[in-house]
Amino acid sequence: MGIHYCHLKLVERRKLAKWLEAEMPIADRLDRDPSTIYKDIKRNRYTDDELPKLNGYYALNAQGMYEKRRAIHRTMIVLPELKAAIEGRLKAG
């Protein structure tokens, strides 16, 4: 079966954003593996080429990005025919 881990929750993301800004150690405080924290920051970091000073990790933005990615997976679960069509096309190349 694969490795199971719990995703970060909004409360944890808020703490993460606050501690990142304060440049404090994070993984031990959240009782999470450092790789989990690193991956979340990397995946959910806000970047704007026009206003680079706004680049950073924002908890609400990170939560929204996470929920958007999860919605794609839920669509494929709810619509098995869509999942089959996508898998068929991927296999076909």
FITOR-183854 format. One record per residue (C-alpha): residue in three letters; x, y, z. Coordinates in steps of 0.05 Angstrom, whole numbers, plus 5000, padded with zeros to 4 digits. Example, Ala and Ser with C-alpha at 12.3 -4.5 7.8 and 13.67 -1.06 7.14 Angstrom:
# residues 2
<rec><resn>ALA</resn><X>5246</X><Y>4910</Y><Z>5156</Z></rec>
<rec><resn>SER</resn><X>5273</X><Y>4979</Y><Z>5143</Z></rec>
//
This chain:
# residues 93
<rec><resn>MET</resn><X>5000</X><Y>5000</Y><Z>5000</Z></rec>
<rec><resn>GLY</resn><X>5042</X><Y>5065</Y><Z>5000</Z></rec>
<rec><resn>ILE</resn><X>5066</X><Y>5110</Y><Z>5054</Z></rec>
<rec><resn>HIS</resn><X>5011</X><Y>5150</Y><Z>5087</Z></rec>
<rec><resn>TYR</resn><X>5021</X><Y>5218</Y><Z>5119</Z></rec>
<rec><resn>CYS</resn><X>4975</X><Y>5273</Y><Z>5142</Z></rec>
<rec><resn>HIS</resn><X>4975</X><Y>5337</Y><Z>5101</Z></rec>
<rec><resn>LEU</resn><X>4988</X><Y>5403</Y><Z>5135</Z></rec>
<rec><resn>LYS</resn><X>4926</X><Y>5437</Y><Z>5160</Z></rec>
<rec><resn>LEU</resn><X>4911</X><Y>5512</Y><Z>5155</Z></rec>
<rec><resn>VAL</resn><X>4929</X><Y>5523</Y><Z>5228</Z></rec>
<rec><resn>GLU</resn><X>4997</X><Y>5491</Y><Z>5216</Z></rec>
<rec><resn>ARG</resn><X>5007</X><Y>5531</Y><Z>5152</Z></rec>
<rec><resn>ARG</resn><X>4993</X><Y>5596</Y><Z>5191</Z></rec>
<rec><resn>LYS</resn><X>5046</X><Y>5577</Y><Z>5243</Z></rec>
<rec><resn>LEU</resn><X>5094</X><Y>5558</Y><Z>5187</Z></rec>
<rec><resn>ALA</resn><X>5085</X><Y>5626</Y><Z>5152</Z></rec>
<rec><resn>LYS</resn><X>5095</X><Y>5664</Y><Z>5217</Z></rec>
<rec><resn>TRP</resn><X>5157</X><Y>5624</Y><Z>5236</Z></rec>
<rec><resn>LEU</resn><X>5186</X><Y>5630</Y><Z>5166</Z></rec>
<rec><resn>GLU</resn><X>5179</X><Y>5705</Y><Z>5169</Z></rec>
<rec><resn>ALA</resn><X>5213</X><Y>5705</Y><Z>5238</Z></rec>
<rec><resn>GLU</resn><X>5267</X><Y>5657</Y><Z>5212</Z></rec>
<rec><resn>MET</resn><X>5254</X><Y>5608</Y><Z>5268</Z></rec>
<rec><resn>PRO</resn><X>5264</X><Y>5532</Y><Z>5266</Z></rec>
<rec><resn>ILE</resn><X>5200</X><Y>5500</Y><Z>5243</Z></rec>
<rec><resn>ALA</resn><X>5199</X><Y>5424</Y><Z>5236</Z></rec>
<rec><resn>ASP</resn><X>5209</X><Y>5410</Y><Z>5310</Z></rec>
<rec><resn>ARG</resn><X>5157</X><Y>5461</Y><Z>5331</Z></rec>
<rec><resn>LEU</resn><X>5105</X><Y>5429</Y><Z>5285</Z></rec>
<rec><resn>ASP</resn><X>5128</X><Y>5359</Y><Z>5302</Z></rec>
<rec><resn>ARG</resn><X>5135</X><Y>5345</Y><Z>5228</Z></rec>
<rec><resn>ASP</resn><X>5191</X><Y>5316</Y><Z>5186</Z></rec>
<rec><resn>PRO</resn><X>5234</X><Y>5371</Y><Z>5156</Z></rec>
<rec><resn>SER</resn><X>5221</X><Y>5344</Y><Z>5085</Z></rec>
<rec><resn>THR</resn><X>5146</X><Y>5353</Y><Z>5095</Z></rec>
<rec><resn>ILE</resn><X>5157</X><Y>5426</Y><Z>5113</Z></rec>
<rec><resn>TYR</resn><X>5205</X><Y>5437</Y><Z>5055</Z></rec>
<rec><resn>LYS</resn><X>5158</X><Y>5405</Y><Z>5005</Z></rec>
<rec><resn>ASP</resn><X>5099</X><Y>5447</Y><Z>5028</Z></rec>
<rec><resn>ILE</resn><X>5139</X><Y>5511</Y><Z>5023</Z></rec>
<rec><resn>LYS</resn><X>5165</X><Y>5492</Y><Z>4954</Z></rec>
<rec><resn>ARG</resn><X>5096</X><Y>5471</Y><Z>4927</Z></rec>
<rec><resn>ASN</resn><X>5055</X><Y>5528</Y><Z>4957</Z></rec>
<rec><resn>ARG</resn><X>5101</X><Y>5588</Y><Z>4953</Z></rec>
<rec><resn>TYR</resn><X>5070</X><Y>5649</Y><Z>4920</Z></rec>
<rec><resn>THR</resn><X>5111</X><Y>5680</Y><Z>4864</Z></rec>
<rec><resn>ASP</resn><X>5096</X><Y>5741</Y><Z>4822</Z></rec>
<rec><resn>ASP</resn><X>5144</X><Y>5763</Y><Z>4768</Z></rec>
<rec><resn>GLU</resn><X>5115</X><Y>5833</Y><Z>4764</Z></rec>
<rec><resn>LEU</resn><X>5118</X><Y>5846</Y><Z>4840</Z></rec>
<rec><resn>PRO</resn><X>5175</X><Y>5803</Y><Z>4866</Z></rec>
<rec><resn>LYS</resn><X>5174</X><Y>5835</Y><Z>4934</Z></rec>
<rec><resn>LEU</resn><X>5107</X><Y>5799</Y><Z>4946</Z></rec>
<rec><resn>ASN</resn><X>5139</X><Y>5731</Y><Z>4935</Z></rec>
<rec><resn>GLY</resn><X>5136</X><Y>5686</Y><Z>4996</Z></rec>
<rec><resn>TYR</resn><X>5096</X><Y>5635</Y><Z>5034</Z></rec>
<rec><resn>TYR</resn><X>5026</X><Y>5656</Y><Z>5055</Z></rec>
<rec><resn>ALA</resn><X>4983</X><Y>5608</Y><Z>5094</Z></rec>
<rec><resn>LEU</resn><X>4916</X><Y>5623</Y><Z>5061</Z></rec>
<rec><resn>ASN</resn><X>4947</X><Y>5621</Y><Z>4992</Z></rec>
<rec><resn>ALA</resn><X>4982</X><Y>5556</Y><Z>5008</Z></rec>
<rec><resn>GLN</resn><X>4917</X><Y>5525</Y><Z>5033</Z></rec>
<rec><resn>GLY</resn><X>4881</X><Y>5547</Y><Z>4970</Z></rec>
<rec><resn>MET</resn><X>4935</X><Y>5517</Y><Z>4925</Z></rec>
<rec><resn>TYR</resn><X>4932</X><Y>5452</Y><Z>4965</Z></rec>
<rec><resn>GLU</resn><X>4855</X><Y>5448</Y><Z>4959</Z></rec>
<rec><resn>LYS</resn><X>4858</X><Y>5462</Y><Z>4885</Z></rec>
<rec><resn>ARG</resn><X>4906</X><Y>5404</Y><Z>4874</Z></rec>
<rec><resn>ARG</resn><X>4863</X><Y>5358</Y><Z>4916</Z></rec>
<rec><resn>ALA</resn><X>4800</X><Y>5378</Y><Z>4877</Z></rec>
<rec><resn>ILE</resn><X>4831</X><Y>5349</Y><Z>4814</Z></rec>
<rec><resn>HIS</resn><X>4840</X><Y>5282</Y><Z>4847</Z></rec>
<rec><resn>ARG</resn><X>4769</X><Y>5282</Y><Z>4875</Z></rec>
<rec><resn>THR</resn><X>4741</X><Y>5295</Y><Z>4805</Z></rec>
<rec><resn>MET</resn><X>4775</X><Y>5233</Y><Z>4780</Z></rec>
<rec><resn>ILE</resn><X>4747</X><Y>5192</Y><Z>4838</Z></rec>
<rec><resn>VAL</resn><X>4676</X><Y>5217</Y><Z>4828</Z></rec>
<rec><resn>LEU</resn><X>4679</X><Y>5208</Y><Z>4753</Z></rec>
<rec><resn>PRO</resn><X>4711</X><Y>5140</Y><Z>4740</Z></rec>
<rec><resn>GLU</resn><X>4697</X><Y>5144</Y><Z>4665</Z></rec>
<rec><resn>LEU</resn><X>4738</X><Y>5208</Y><Z>4662</Z></rec>
<rec><resn>LYS</resn><X>4794</X><Y>5173</Y><Z>4701</Z></rec>
<rec><resn>ALA</resn><X>4792</X><Y>5114</Y><Z>4652</Z></rec>
<rec><resn>ALA</resn><X>4794</X><Y>5160</Y><Z>4592</Z></rec>
<rec><resn>ILE</resn><X>4854</X><Y>5199</Y><Z>4620</Z></rec>
<rec><resn>GLU</resn><X>4891</X><Y>5135</Y><Z>4638</Z></rec>
<rec><resn>GLY</resn><X>4877</X><Y>5107</Y><Z>4569</Z></rec>
<rec><resn>ARG</resn><X>4905</X><Y>5168</Y><Z>4535</Z></rec>
<rec><resn>LEU</resn><X>4966</X><Y>5168</Y><Z>4580</Z></rec>
<rec><resn>LYS</resn><X>4980</X><Y>5095</Y><Z>4564</Z></rec>
<rec><resn>ALA</resn><X>4971</X><Y>5108</Y><Z>4489</Z></rec>
<rec><resn>GLY</resn><X>5022</X><Y>5165</Y><Z>4492</Z></rec>
//
